């Protein structure tokens, strides 16, 4: 199936002008928004707790803030 989709894309979509490709994308997104089941479960901001914490492992918060402030000072 993926090979077929790639073939369709290369043959019919890729040769289109950019504006027409964007219009096709817009139509596809609109169609998906209308047909995709909506997630009606109420979400909580607390579900994001500790998400991405590994990115900050070993980073000193004060040094990080000091670095940001230094960047801001150089931009002004």
N, C-alpha and C positions, 0 to 999 in steps of 0.2 A: 504494500500500500504506500509506504514512504517513497519508494522509487517512482511510483506512478505520480504522486503529488509533486515530486521534484521535476519530473518530466513536464507536467502541466505548467509548473511555474516557469521553467526555462523556455518552453515553447510559446506560451501565451501571455504570461504576466511580465516577465523581465523585459521583453522588447517594447512594452508600452512606455509612453512618455511619463515622466515623474508625476505629473498632475493626475493622470489617469490611474496610475498605481496607487497614489494616495487616496483617490476617490474609491477605488476598489477596496482598499484597506478600511476606509471609513464605513463602507457598506457592509463589510464582513463583521466589523466590530458591532455595528448597529444590530445586525441580524443575531449575533451571538448574545447581545444584551437582552434581546427580546425572547430568545429561546432557551437561554441557560437558566437552570433553576437558581433562584435567589436564596442566598444564605440568610435565613430569617432569624437565626440564633443571635440573641443579644450578646455582644462581646464586651469584655471589660478591659480597661487599660492595664489592669494588673496582670493580664496574660503576657504582657511584654516584659515582665520582671525578669531580670538577669539575662535577657536576650542579648547576645553579642558580648557577654562579659569577658570572653576569652581575648577579645581584641585589646582590652585594657590591662591584661595581666602584665605585671612588671612595669607599668607606667606610673610614675610619681605624679599625683594630681597637681601638686603645687608647681612642679617643673613644667608640666603641660600648660597650665594657665599662664605662667610666666612667659613661656614661648609664644603663646597666642598674643599676649599683650605686647611683646616685643615686635611681632609682625605688624600689629595694628599701628604701633608708634612709627614704624618705618614707612607705612603707607600714607601717613598724613603729611 
